Amino acid sequence: MRAAKVNQLNKILTKIQDLNVEIRNAEFNGESENKIAKLQEREEKACERAYKFVSTMTEEEYDASDFGDAMCMDYEEAIS
């Protein structure tokens, strides 16, 4: 198993989670729809990056990461 891949996916997951918090804070603080849309776009791109990265991993590597638990999806869902 390549620990570097697991660590990289965990970093991407942290980015997704951070963006999600930013979106919720922006909504709570009444930020403009444009700003919220830009944050959501960044989050979508980070998710796409994660899914592409998962497609290069084995199921064992994927299971060793935190991604599946945090995103509530198994390996088969993540690679499809």
ABEGO torsion letter per residue (X at the ends): XBAAAAAAAAAAAAAAAAAAAAAAAAAAAGBBAAAAAAAAAAAAAAAAAAAAAAAABBAAAAAABAAAAAAGBBAAAAAX
